[in-house]
Each structure stands twice: as C-alpha cells, then as structure tokens.
C-alpha cells in the first residue's frame, strides 16, 4: 500500500481512536465524507491502525450473510472482553445492542491452514461456548452506515461477554440451535434460531483460514463469535440480559 492509500486510512483511524478515547461519536456526515472512498481492504487497514493504538485484540468477531459470501473479521479490544455476569455501563457505551451467538475458544494452536484435513484437526483445538456480543459504534447512526464504514469501526463491536460451556445433555447444534433470550426475565427470543451464513463451525474454519496475522492473528485463549442468532436488539440502562443456547448453557450481562 503506497502513501497515497495509507494517509486516508491513518486519518480515519485517528478519528476513531479519538472517538474511543473521548467517548464522543463522530458525526455521521463527517464520517461518510472522510470514508467516502473506503474499500473493504481499507477498512481492515483502519482496524489494524486502531488495534495498534488501543489494543491488543483479545477476541474476534466473524460471520457471513450467506454461504457463498466471504466471512468478515473484526477485533474485540482488550477492554471489551468480559466474563459471564459482567456489567457494561451507560458511561462507557453510547448504546447497547445485544446479540446472542455461538463462540469458539482456541485452546491450542491450529494446524497449518493449508493442510487437507485442517477442518477435522481444528475441531479438536477449540471449545464451543455461549457468548453475548455488545453492539456499539464510534460514529453517529452507526447501524445505518455503509458496510465498509461498519467494518472499519470493528463491525460495531462494543464488547464481548463469554461463559464456560455447561453440559445439559444436549449435543450443540451449530446450524439451528434452540435459543432463549430474556431481558429482565421477559422472554424476547425462544426456539430454534438459524446461524447466519450456515454452520457455525464452518464459519469458524473460514475465519481461521482468512485471518492470517491481522491484528496479531488468532491466538490460543482467544474467542471468536460466528454471527447473531437473535438479531441486533437494543436495551436501555438498567437491563439484565440472560441467554441460553441448548447444548452450550447460559450466559448473562447487565447494562447499567
């Protein structure tokens, strides 16, 4: 990438870094003007610059909208990764969207991605577990932005909550798991929920093949999400969120 390509990426990354540090969102019109020519490749360059300044990455999110589309990749920064029962405050988030997802924790180094039996061997390197992604953005009206701008801002990631898997006698379904999501005890989503883009483990494999050394690469101990089972649902401060994925167990987070 030459200097003429690098400068706009660095400039846009600097705006996102300042927005994260100050807690003030970038006005949408300014972001769209600054990122009007931003490509998907440029968006990954912005991610890398933000991660160098404010990282490291402690987890990743991935997913795809359809089977024939490539997966996207976005880092979850260190401050955003929290354990089951965590609390996020309205002081640190401009908004709080909720997505219940299947995650995979890397327990040991993956085999070479070019290996013919990569997917089979990779299955023994990971533990599936329930996760709740917190959605937030550093740009005003972040859900209405272009795909490239969303991706540049870490695909609207505000945080990630994870829980150890709990055996409940059911085999995890990575295609359409039975899911339950409650806000303050009120049932919001219940029943089988399809994984966007197909099988969650297949999505993980595609991610593992795609990430390379982006934002430090995918390292043992890190977690990657695979796409929302419940859609993006926003909550108000004072809400306790409880989720369950059959075969993986329960998870909770509070927004205060």
N, C-alpha and C positions, 0 to 999 in steps of 0.2 A: 504494500500500500504506500503510494507516494505522499508527499507532504500536502498536496492539494486535497487529497482524500482524507488525510489524517486530521487536519485542522478543524473541519466542521464536526468531526466525531469528538475530538477532545473538547471543543467548545460546548457541545451539547452535554457531554458527560460532566463538565464543570458546573453547568446549571443544575443538573440532577444532584450532584454532590452537595451543592449549596442548599438546595431544597431539602435534602435529608438532614443536613446539619442545622438548618434554621427552623425546620418544621413548617415553612411557608411554601405552598404549592406554586408551581409555575403557571401563570395564566395560560389558558388553552391556546389562545390566538398566538401568543409568543412562541409556545412550544411547536405549534404547527408551522409557523413561519421558519423557525430555526431548523426544524426537521423535515422540511418540505421535500427534500431530495434524499432523505434517508432510506437506504436499502436494507434488506434483511441482514446482509453481511455487515453493513454499517452499524446496525442495531447491536449485533454481537460485539463489535468494537467498542461501542458505548458501554455495554455491560462490563467488558474487561477493564475499561478505564475506571469505572465506578468501583469495581471489586478491588482493584489495586489500591485505591484511595481509602476505602472504608471496610474492606474485607477483613479476614478471609471469608470465602464461601464455606458454609458448614453443611449445606444441603443443596438440592436442586429440585426444580420442577420441570416436568416434561409432559408431553401429551400430543395428540394429533386429532384433528376434527374428523378424519375419515381414513379408512385403511390404506388408500392409495396416496396419502399425503405424508410428507416427512414430519418427523417429530420436531417440536420446538424445544429449546433448552434455556433455562434461566436460573441464575444462582439465588440461593437464600443466604443472606449475610448472617454473620455470627450472632448479632444482636437479636435476630428474629427467630432463632431456633430454640424452642422451649419444650419441656416435658409435660406429660399428662397433668391436667388440673391447673395449667398456667393461667396467668392473668395478663391481659393487654389493657392498657388504659386509653381513655379518650385523649389524654395529653400527648401520647406518643403516636396515635393514629389519627389521620384525618377522616377516616371512615372505617368501617369494619364489615367486610364481606366474608362469608363463611362458605367453604367448600369441603365436604367430607370425601376423602379419597383413600385409595389403596396406595401404600408406600412400600418401598423396598429398601432395607438397610443393608449396606455392603459389609459383610462380616470378615471377608478375606479377599485378597487381591484377585481380580478377574483373570481368566486365561487370556491369551492373545486373541484379539477380536477377529483376526484373520483365520483362526482355527475353524475347521469344518464343523466340529462339534461344540462350537462356542456356546450356543444357547443351552445345550444339555449340561455342560460343565458349569455355566454361570448360575444355573438354578441352585446348585449346591453352595454358592458363595453368598447368597442373600437370605434375609428373613423378611417375609411379608408382614406388614403391620398396619393398623389404622392410623390415619393422620387427618388433621384438620388444617387446611391452609387458610390463613388470614389474608384477605384481599384489601389492598390499599394502594394508592398511587401518589406520585410526587407531582402530578400535573392535574389541573382542574378538569372535571368531567372525564376522568381517566377511562371510564368504561366505553366512551364514545370515540376514542382516538383510533387512528389507523393501526393496522397490525404491526407495522414497523415501530411506531412510537410506543405501543404497549410493550413490545419485545425489548426495546431499548431500556425501558423502565422496569426491567426484570419481570416482565409479564405481570405487572400489577401485584407483585408479591409484597405483603406486609409482614409476614411471619409464617412459621410452621410449628404446629404442635404435634407431638408423636407420643404413642403409647406402646408399651410392650404387648405383643400378641397374647391373647388369652384363649386357651383351648376350651371350646364349648361343645366338642363332639362333632362339629360340622367341618367338612373339608372346604377350605376357601374357594370361592368361585371367582375367577379372575375375569369373567365375561359379563355376568349379570348378578352380582351378589345381592342378597337380601339385606336391606339397609334401613336404619331408623335414625332420624334426626329430630331432636327436640330443643326448643327454646323455652327456658323456664318451665320445663315439664310439659309444654304443649307440643304435641306431635306435629311436625312440619312435613316430613317425608317418611314414607313407610312402604316397604315391599321391595321387589326386585328392581334394581337400577342398573342400566347398562353402562359399561365403561366406554367413554367416548373414544372412538377410533379402534375398538376391538378389544382384544385380550390384554389385560394389564401387564402380564409378564412379557408378552411380545413387544409391548410399548417400551418396557424397561430394556429389553435387548436392543431395540432400535436406538434408544438413548445411549446405551453403553457403547455402541458402535460409532455413534456420532460425536460424542463429547470431546474426545481427544484430550488435549491439555487445557481446554477452555476454562478460565477462572481456576486454574490449579488441577483440573481433572477430577474424576470421581474416585474418592479415596476411601479405604476401609473406615467404618464408623459413620460415614455419611449416609443420608437418606435421600431418596428421590421419589417424588409424587408422580402419579400417572394419569391424572385427569379427574375432573369433578364428577362424582356420582349423583350429586344432588342439585347441581346448578349453583349459580352465584346468588346467595341470599344475604341481604344486609340486615344488621341488627343495631339496636340503639344501646347506648351505655346503660349498664345495669342488667345485662342479659347473661344468663348462664346457658352455655351450649353443651349438649350431650349427644354423642353419636355412637352408633353401633354398626359394625359390619359383621354379618354372620360368618363364623369361622376364624375371625381375627379378634373380635372382642370390642370393648368400649373405650371411649376417649371423651375428655371434657376440656372446656376452656371457658373463661369468663371474660367479658368485656365490660370494664368499669369506668 
